[in-house]
Amino acid sequence: MLLLHARNPSPRFTRALAHRAMAFAALRANSSLSTRLARYNHHMHLARLAAAEQVAEEVRHD
């Protein structure tokens, strides 16, 4: 479980969490294996992009 330390997490952080949740939901969907894997990979890619954007933003502010 991921612990949130900030009262108001950044929008990119919440977006990354949402895409990660959608990725795991895609694995449990009632679709073919190839469709589930494609949806999972798509949402994990977006989650990684959002997380990288958040890290880049934090580095710029330091």
PDB file of N, CA, C and O in Angstrom:
ATOM      1  N   MET A   1       0.838  -1.181   0.000  1.00  0.00           N
ATOM      2  CA  MET A   1       0.000   0.000   0.000  1.00  0.00           C
ATOM      3  C   MET A   1       0.879   1.238   0.000  1.00  0.00           C
ATOM      4  O   MET A   1       1.897   1.292   0.689  1.00  0.00           O
ATOM      5  N   LEU A   2       0.479   2.225  -0.774  1.00  0.00           N
ATOM      6  CA  LEU A   2       1.237   3.458  -0.886  1.00  0.00           C
ATOM      7  C   LEU A   2       0.709   4.457   0.123  1.00  0.00           C
ATOM      8  O   LEU A   2      -0.494   4.709   0.190  1.00  0.00           O
ATOM      9  N   LEU A   3       1.607   5.021   0.905  1.00  0.00           N
ATOM     10  CA  LEU A   3       1.207   6.004   1.909  1.00  0.00           C
ATOM     11  C   LEU A   3       1.377   7.410   1.359  1.00  0.00           C
ATOM     12  O   LEU A   3       2.419   7.735   0.788  1.00  0.00           O
ATOM     13  N   LEU A   4       0.370   8.237   1.525  1.00  0.00           N
ATOM     14  CA  LEU A   4       0.434   9.617   1.098  1.00  0.00           C
ATOM     15  C   LEU A   4       0.899  10.464   2.272  1.00  0.00           C
ATOM     16  O   LEU A   4       0.249  10.480   3.318  1.00  0.00           O
ATOM     17  N   HIS A   5       2.013  11.167   2.116  1.00  0.00           N
ATOM     18  CA  HIS A   5       2.552  11.982   3.196  1.00  0.00           C
ATOM     19  C   HIS A   5       2.083  13.426   3.115  1.00  0.00           C
ATOM     20  O   HIS A   5       2.172  14.164   4.096  1.00  0.00           O
ATOM     21  N   ALA A   6       1.592  13.827   1.975  1.00  0.00           N
ATOM     22  CA  ALA A   6       1.146  15.211   1.806  1.00  0.00           C
ATOM     23  C   ALA A   6      -0.370  15.283   1.946  1.00  0.00           C
ATOM     24  O   ALA A   6      -1.088  14.352   1.581  1.00  0.00           O
ATOM     25  N   ARG A   7      -0.832  16.384   2.470  1.00  0.00           N
ATOM     26  CA  ARG A   7      -2.281  16.561   2.577  1.00  0.00           C
ATOM     27  C   ARG A   7      -2.919  16.742   1.211  1.00  0.00           C
ATOM     28  O   ARG A   7      -4.023  16.262   0.957  1.00  0.00           O
ATOM     29  N   ASN A   8      -2.208  17.442   0.335  1.00  0.00           N
ATOM     30  CA  ASN A   8      -2.686  17.669  -1.027  1.00  0.00           C
ATOM     31  C   ASN A   8      -1.618  17.177  -2.002  1.00  0.00           C
ATOM     32  O   ASN A   8      -0.758  17.951  -2.420  1.00  0.00           O
ATOM     33  N   PRO A   9      -1.668  15.892  -2.365  1.00  0.00           N
ATOM     34  CA  PRO A   9      -0.663  15.384  -3.299  1.00  0.00           C
ATOM     35  C   PRO A   9      -0.807  16.067  -4.660  1.00  0.00           C
ATOM     36  O   PRO A   9      -1.881  16.553  -5.017  1.00  0.00           O
ATOM     37  N   SER A  10       0.275  16.093  -5.396  1.00  0.00           N
ATOM     38  CA  SER A  10       0.268  16.783  -6.680  1.00  0.00           C
ATOM     39  C   SER A  10      -0.686  16.087  -7.654  1.00  0.00           C
ATOM     40  O   SER A  10      -0.938  14.888  -7.530  1.00  0.00           O
ATOM     41  N   PRO A  11      -1.210  16.834  -8.612  1.00  0.00           N
ATOM     42  CA  PRO A  11      -2.095  16.229  -9.615  1.00  0.00           C
ATOM     43  C   PRO A  11      -1.402  15.123 -10.407  1.00  0.00           C
ATOM     44  O   PRO A  11      -2.040  14.143 -10.789  1.00  0.00           O
ATOM     45  N   ARG A  12      -0.110  15.273 -10.653  1.00  0.00           N
ATOM     46  CA  ARG A  12       0.613  14.233 -11.396  1.00  0.00           C
ATOM     47  C   ARG A  12       0.708  12.951 -10.574  1.00  0.00           C
ATOM     48  O   ARG A  12       0.629  11.848 -11.116  1.00  0.00           O
ATOM     49  N   PHE A  13       0.877  13.107  -9.266  1.00  0.00           N
ATOM     50  CA  PHE A  13       0.943  11.933  -8.396  1.00  0.00           C
ATOM     51  C   PHE A  13      -0.392  11.193  -8.386  1.00  0.00           C
ATOM     52  O   PHE A  13      -0.426   9.966  -8.485  1.00  0.00           O
ATOM     53  N   THR A  14      -1.483  11.935  -8.266  1.00  0.00           N
ATOM     54  CA  THR A  14      -2.798  11.284  -8.254  1.00  0.00           C
ATOM     55  C   THR A  14      -3.108  10.688  -9.619  1.00  0.00           C
ATOM     56  O   THR A  14      -3.767   9.652  -9.712  1.00  0.00           O
ATOM     57  N   ARG A  15      -2.633  11.341 -10.685  1.00  0.00           N
ATOM     58  CA  ARG A  15      -2.837  10.789 -12.029  1.00  0.00           C
ATOM     59  C   ARG A  15      -2.077   9.481 -12.184  1.00  0.00           C
ATOM     60  O   ARG A  15      -2.593   8.524 -12.762  1.00  0.00           O
ATOM     61  N   ALA A  16      -0.849   9.437 -11.669  1.00  0.00           N
ATOM     62  CA  ALA A  16      -0.057   8.211 -11.732  1.00  0.00           C
ATOM     63  C   ALA A  16      -0.745   7.090 -10.953  1.00  0.00           C
ATOM     64  O   ALA A  16      -0.792   5.949 -11.412  1.00  0.00           O
ATOM     65  N   LEU A  17      -1.276   7.418  -9.778  1.00  0.00           N
ATOM     66  CA  LEU A  17      -2.002   6.412  -8.995  1.00  0.00           C
ATOM     67  C   LEU A  17      -3.237   5.909  -9.731  1.00  0.00           C
ATOM     68  O   LEU A  17      -3.537   4.716  -9.718  1.00  0.00           O
ATOM     69  N   ALA A  18      -3.947   6.826 -10.372  1.00  0.00           N
ATOM     70  CA  ALA A  18      -5.161   6.442 -11.111  1.00  0.00           C
ATOM     71  C   ALA A  18      -4.813   5.509 -12.264  1.00  0.00           C
ATOM     72  O   ALA A  18      -5.499   4.510 -12.480  1.00  0.00           O
ATOM     73  N   HIS A  19      -3.757   5.825 -13.006  1.00  0.00           N
ATOM     74  CA  HIS A  19      -3.366   4.966 -14.133  1.00  0.00           C
ATOM     75  C   HIS A  19      -2.873   3.613 -13.644  1.00  0.00           C
ATOM     76  O   HIS A  19      -3.107   2.594 -14.292  1.00  0.00           O
ATOM     77  N   ARG A  20      -2.189   3.599 -12.501  1.00  0.00           N
ATOM     78  CA  ARG A  20      -1.745   2.320 -11.946  1.00  0.00           C
ATOM     79  C   ARG A  20      -2.951   1.464 -11.554  1.00  0.00           C
ATOM     80  O   ARG A  20      -2.953   0.252 -11.773  1.00  0.00           O
ATOM     81  N   ALA A  21      -3.970   2.092 -10.976  1.00  0.00           N
ATOM     82  CA  ALA A  21      -5.188   1.363 -10.612  1.00  0.00           C
ATOM     83  C   ALA A  21      -5.903   0.843 -11.859  1.00  0.00           C
ATOM     84  O   ALA A  21      -6.392  -0.286 -11.877  1.00  0.00           O
ATOM     85  N   MET A  22      -5.960   1.679 -12.901  1.00  0.00           N
ATOM     86  CA  MET A  22      -6.602   1.239 -14.149  1.00  0.00           C
ATOM     87  C   MET A  22      -5.830   0.086 -14.786  1.00  0.00           C
ATOM     88  O   MET A  22      -6.427  -0.800 -15.398  1.00  0.00           O
ATOM     89  N   ALA A  23      -4.493   0.097 -14.639  1.00  0.00           N
ATOM     90  CA  ALA A  23      -3.676  -0.987 -15.190  1.00  0.00           C
ATOM     91  C   ALA A  23      -4.004  -2.309 -14.505  1.00  0.00           C
ATOM     92  O   ALA A  23      -4.171  -3.333 -15.168  1.00  0.00           O
ATOM     93  N   PHE A  24      -4.096  -2.284 -13.184  1.00  0.00           N
ATOM     94  CA  PHE A  24      -4.412  -3.523 -12.480  1.00  0.00           C
ATOM     95  C   PHE A  24      -5.854  -3.954 -12.710  1.00  0.00           C
ATOM     96  O   PHE A  24      -6.148  -5.149 -12.717  1.00  0.00           O
ATOM     97  N   ALA A  25      -6.750  -3.002 -12.898  1.00  0.00           N
ATOM     98  CA  ALA A  25      -8.133  -3.347 -13.231  1.00  0.00           C
ATOM     99  C   ALA A  25      -8.203  -3.989 -14.608  1.00  0.00           C
ATOM    100  O   ALA A  25      -9.015  -4.885 -14.838  1.00  0.00           O
ATOM    101  N   ALA A  26      -7.356  -3.536 -15.522  1.00  0.00           N
ATOM    102  CA  ALA A  26      -7.339  -4.109 -16.875  1.00  0.00           C
ATOM    103  C   ALA A  26      -6.946  -5.580 -16.836  1.00  0.00           C
ATOM    104  O   ALA A  26      -7.434  -6.374 -17.640  1.00  0.00           O
ATOM    105  N   LEU A  27      -6.071  -5.946 -15.910  1.00  0.00           N
ATOM    106  CA  LEU A  27      -5.667  -7.352 -15.810  1.00  0.00           C
ATOM    107  C   LEU A  27      -6.812  -8.245 -15.357  1.00  0.00           C
ATOM    108  O   LEU A  27      -6.852  -9.429 -15.693  1.00  0.00           O
ATOM    109  N   ARG A  28      -7.743  -7.681 -14.596  1.00  0.00           N
ATOM    110  CA  ARG A  28      -8.864  -8.480 -14.082  1.00  0.00           C
ATOM    111  C   ARG A  28     -10.122  -8.386 -14.937  1.00  0.00           C
ATOM    112  O   ARG A  28     -11.150  -8.971 -14.595  1.00  0.00           O
ATOM    113  N   ALA A  29     -10.047  -7.655 -16.044  1.00  0.00           N
ATOM    114  CA  ALA A  29     -11.220  -7.461 -16.895  1.00  0.00           C
ATOM    115  C   ALA A  29     -11.597  -8.760 -17.595  1.00  0.00           C
ATOM    116  O   ALA A  29     -10.801  -9.695 -17.680  1.00  0.00           O
ATOM    117  N   ASN A  30     -12.808  -8.795 -18.086  1.00  0.00           N
ATOM    118  CA  ASN A  30     -13.321  -9.966 -18.791  1.00  0.00           C
ATOM    119  C   ASN A  30     -13.070  -9.789 -20.284  1.00  0.00           C
ATOM    120  O   ASN A  30     -14.002  -9.617 -21.069  1.00  0.00           O
ATOM    121  N   SER A  31     -11.792  -9.834 -20.660  1.00  0.00           N
ATOM    122  CA  SER A  31     -11.375  -9.670 -22.054  1.00  0.00           C
ATOM    123  C   SER A  31     -10.327 -10.728 -22.364  1.00  0.00           C
ATOM    124  O   SER A  31      -9.917 -11.496 -21.493  1.00  0.00           O
ATOM    125  N   SER A  32      -9.909 -10.752 -23.611  1.00  0.00           N
ATOM    126  CA  SER A  32      -8.869 -11.707 -23.984  1.00  0.00           C
ATOM    127  C   SER A  32      -7.556 -11.315 -23.322  1.00  0.00           C
ATOM    128  O   SER A  32      -7.377 -10.172 -22.900  1.00  0.00           O
ATOM    129  N   LEU A  33      -6.670 -12.244 -23.237  1.00  0.00           N
ATOM    130  CA  LEU A  33      -5.379 -12.000 -22.592  1.00  0.00           C
ATOM    131  C   LEU A  33      -4.605 -10.902 -23.304  1.00  0.00           C
ATOM    132  O   LEU A  33      -4.007 -10.046 -22.651  1.00  0.00           O
ATOM    133  N   SER A  34      -4.608 -10.913 -24.632  1.00  0.00           N
ATOM    134  CA  SER A  34      -3.849  -9.895 -25.364  1.00  0.00           C
ATOM    135  C   SER A  34      -4.425  -8.501 -25.140  1.00  0.00           C
ATOM    136  O   SER A  34      -3.675  -7.529 -25.048  1.00  0.00           O
ATOM    137  N   THR A  35      -5.752  -8.395 -25.051  1.00  0.00           N
ATOM    138  CA  THR A  35      -6.389  -7.105 -24.792  1.00  0.00           C
ATOM    139  C   THR A  35      -6.060  -6.617 -23.389  1.00  0.00           C
ATOM    140  O   THR A  35      -5.742  -5.444 -23.194  1.00  0.00           O
ATOM    141  N   ARG A  36      -6.136  -7.514 -22.418  1.00  0.00           N
ATOM    142  CA  ARG A  36      -5.822  -7.134 -21.042  1.00  0.00           C
ATOM    143  C   ARG A  36      -4.381  -6.681 -20.912  1.00  0.00           C
ATOM    144  O   ARG A  36      -4.095  -5.692 -20.237  1.00  0.00           O
ATOM    145  N   LEU A  37      -3.464  -7.405 -21.559  1.00  0.00           N
ATOM    146  CA  LEU A  37      -2.052  -7.045 -21.496  1.00  0.00           C
ATOM    147  C   LEU A  37      -1.796  -5.701 -22.186  1.00  0.00           C
ATOM    148  O   LEU A  37      -1.010  -4.894 -21.691  1.00  0.00           O
ATOM    149  N   ALA A  38      -2.439  -5.461 -23.298  1.00  0.00           N
ATOM    150  CA  ALA A  38      -2.268  -4.188 -24.006  1.00  0.00           C
ATOM    151  C   ALA A  38      -2.774  -3.027 -23.157  1.00  0.00           C
ATOM    152  O   ALA A  38      -2.117  -1.989 -23.076  1.00  0.00           O
ATOM    153  N   ARG A  39      -3.931  -3.190 -22.526  1.00  0.00           N
ATOM    154  CA  ARG A  39      -4.469  -2.131 -21.665  1.00  0.00           C
ATOM    155  C   ARG A  39      -3.574  -1.905 -20.455  1.00  0.00           C
ATOM    156  O   ARG A  39      -3.327  -0.765 -20.062  1.00  0.00           O
ATOM    157  N   TYR A  40      -3.086  -3.000 -19.862  1.00  0.00           N
ATOM    158  CA  TYR A  40      -2.179  -2.895 -18.721  1.00  0.00           C
ATOM    159  C   TYR A  40      -0.928  -2.114 -19.108  1.00  0.00           C
ATOM    160  O   TYR A  40      -0.537  -1.177 -18.413  1.00  0.00           O
ATOM    161  N   ASN A  41      -0.301  -2.501 -20.219  1.00  0.00           N
ATOM    162  CA  ASN A  41       0.926  -1.836 -20.656  1.00  0.00           C
ATOM    163  C   ASN A  41       0.688  -0.365 -20.966  1.00  0.00           C
ATOM    164  O   ASN A  41       1.527   0.481 -20.657  1.00  0.00           O
ATOM    165  N   HIS A  42      -0.451  -0.059 -21.573  1.00  0.00           N
ATOM    166  CA  HIS A  42      -0.783   1.330 -21.895  1.00  0.00           C
ATOM    167  C   HIS A  42      -0.895   2.174 -20.623  1.00  0.00           C
ATOM    168  O   HIS A  42      -0.310   3.254 -20.544  1.00  0.00           O
ATOM    169  N   HIS A  43      -1.631   1.696 -19.644  1.00  0.00           N
ATOM    170  CA  HIS A  43      -1.830   2.473 -18.417  1.00  0.00           C
ATOM    171  C   HIS A  43      -0.566   2.538 -17.568  1.00  0.00           C
ATOM    172  O   HIS A  43      -0.325   3.553 -16.914  1.00  0.00           O
ATOM    173  N   MET A  44       0.240   1.496 -17.559  1.00  0.00           N
ATOM    174  CA  MET A  44       1.499   1.555 -16.814  1.00  0.00           C
ATOM    175  C   MET A  44       2.465   2.534 -17.476  1.00  0.00           C
ATOM    176  O   MET A  44       3.219   3.225 -16.790  1.00  0.00           O
ATOM    177  N   HIS A  45       2.445   2.594 -18.797  1.00  0.00           N
ATOM    178  CA  HIS A  45       3.277   3.572 -19.497  1.00  0.00           C
ATOM    179  C   HIS A  45       2.869   4.987 -19.093  1.00  0.00           C
ATOM    180  O   HIS A  45       3.730   5.823 -18.816  1.00  0.00           O
ATOM    181  N   LEU A  46       1.572   5.261 -19.058  1.00  0.00           N
ATOM    182  CA  LEU A  46       1.094   6.584 -18.664  1.00  0.00           C
ATOM    183  C   LEU A  46       1.413   6.882 -17.198  1.00  0.00           C
ATOM    184  O   LEU A  46       1.735   8.018 -16.851  1.00  0.00           O
ATOM    185  N   ALA A  47       1.326   5.872 -16.345  1.00  0.00           N
ATOM    186  CA  ALA A  47       1.661   6.057 -14.931  1.00  0.00           C
ATOM    187  C   ALA A  47       3.137   6.394 -14.767  1.00  0.00           C
ATOM    188  O   ALA A  47       3.494   7.257 -13.965  1.00  0.00           O
ATOM    189  N   ARG A  48       3.993   5.716 -15.523  1.00  0.00           N
ATOM    190  CA  ARG A  48       5.429   6.005 -15.442  1.00  0.00           C
ATOM    191  C   ARG A  48       5.742   7.403 -15.965  1.00  0.00           C
ATOM    192  O   ARG A  48       6.598   8.095 -15.413  1.00  0.00           O
ATOM    193  N   LEU A  49       5.052   7.824 -17.027  1.00  0.00           N
ATOM    194  CA  LEU A  49       5.247   9.176 -17.548  1.00  0.00           C
ATOM    195  C   LEU A  49       4.851  10.224 -16.511  1.00  0.00           C
ATOM    196  O   LEU A  49       5.572  11.199 -16.302  1.00  0.00           O
ATOM    197  N   ALA A  50       3.710  10.022 -15.868  1.00  0.00           N
ATOM    198  CA  ALA A  50       3.250  10.974 -14.857  1.00  0.00           C
ATOM    199  C   ALA A  50       4.214  11.026 -13.680  1.00  0.00           C
ATOM    200  O   ALA A  50       4.491  12.101 -13.149  1.00  0.00           O
ATOM    201  N   ALA A  51       4.723   9.873 -13.272  1.00  0.00           N
ATOM    202  CA  ALA A  51       5.680   9.842 -12.161  1.00  0.00           C
ATOM    203  C   ALA A  51       6.977  10.542 -12.556  1.00  0.00           C
ATOM    204  O   ALA A  51       7.564  11.254 -11.741  1.00  0.00           O
ATOM    205  N   ALA A  52       7.426  10.354 -13.779  1.00  0.00           N
ATOM    206  CA  ALA A  52       8.654  11.012 -14.235  1.00  0.00           C
ATOM    207  C   ALA A  52       8.461  12.527 -14.314  1.00  0.00           C
ATOM    208  O   ALA A  52       9.373  13.286 -13.985  1.00  0.00           O
ATOM    209  N   GLU A  53       7.288  12.965 -14.745  1.00  0.00           N
ATOM    210  CA  GLU A  53       6.997  14.399 -14.788  1.00  0.00           C
ATOM    211  C   GLU A  53       7.016  14.998 -13.389  1.00  0.00           C
ATOM    212  O   GLU A  53       7.493  16.115 -13.187  1.00  0.00           O
ATOM    213  N   GLN A  54       6.500  14.253 -12.435  1.00  0.00           N
ATOM    214  CA  GLN A  54       6.478  14.739 -11.057  1.00  0.00           C
ATOM    215  C   GLN A  54       7.897  14.877 -10.517  1.00  0.00           C
ATOM    216  O   GLN A  54       8.215  15.870  -9.863  1.00  0.00           O
ATOM    217  N   VAL A  55       8.743  13.903 -10.779  1.00  0.00           N
ATOM    218  CA  VAL A  55      10.132  13.948 -10.319  1.00  0.00           C
ATOM    219  C   VAL A  55      10.844  15.123 -10.979  1.00  0.00           C
ATOM    220  O   VAL A  55      11.588  15.846 -10.315  1.00  0.00           O
ATOM    221  N   ALA A  56      10.626  15.320 -12.265  1.00  0.00           N
ATOM    222  CA  ALA A  56      11.266  16.431 -12.965  1.00  0.00           C
ATOM    223  C   ALA A  56      10.812  17.774 -12.393  1.00  0.00           C
ATOM    224  O   ALA A  56      11.602  18.710 -12.279  1.00  0.00           O
ATOM    225  N   GLU A  57       9.548  17.853 -12.040  1.00  0.00           N
ATOM    226  CA  GLU A  57       9.026  19.094 -11.447  1.00  0.00           C
ATOM    227  C   GLU A  57       9.654  19.344 -10.081  1.00  0.00           C
ATOM    228  O   GLU A  57       9.989  20.483  -9.756  1.00  0.00           O
ATOM    229  N   GLU A  58       9.816  18.301  -9.281  1.00  0.00           N
ATOM    230  CA  GLU A  58      10.427  18.447  -7.970  1.00  0.00           C
ATOM    231  C   GLU A  58      11.882  18.870  -8.092  1.00  0.00           C
ATOM    232  O   GLU A  58      12.358  19.660  -7.277  1.00  0.00           O
ATOM    233  N   VAL A  59      12.596  18.368  -9.081  1.00  0.00           N
ATOM    234  CA  VAL A  59      14.005  18.714  -9.271  1.00  0.00           C
ATOM    235  C   VAL A  59      14.115  20.190  -9.672  1.00  0.00           C
ATOM    236  O   VAL A  59      15.022  20.888  -9.220  1.00  0.00           O
ATOM    237  N   ARG A  60      13.202  20.662 -10.513  1.00  0.00           N
ATOM    238  CA  ARG A  60      13.237  22.059 -10.935  1.00  0.00           C
ATOM    239  C   ARG A  60      13.002  23.004  -9.771  1.00  0.00           C
ATOM    240  O   ARG A  60      13.550  24.106  -9.749  1.00  0.00           O
ATOM    241  N   HIS A  61      12.194  22.587  -8.802  1.00  0.00           N
ATOM    242  CA  HIS A  61      11.865  23.468  -7.674  1.00  0.00           C
ATOM    243  C   HIS A  61      12.948  23.469  -6.592  1.00  0.00           C
ATOM    244  O   HIS A  61      12.948  24.330  -5.712  1.00  0.00           O
ATOM    245  N   ASP A  62      13.848  22.525  -6.658  1.00  0.00           N
ATOM    246  CA  ASP A  62      14.923  22.479  -5.647  1.00  0.00           C
ATOM    247  C   ASP A  62      16.075  23.377  -5.990  1.00  0.00           C
ATOM    248  O   ASP A  62      17.049  23.446  -5.240  1.00  0.00           O
TER     249      ASP A  62
END
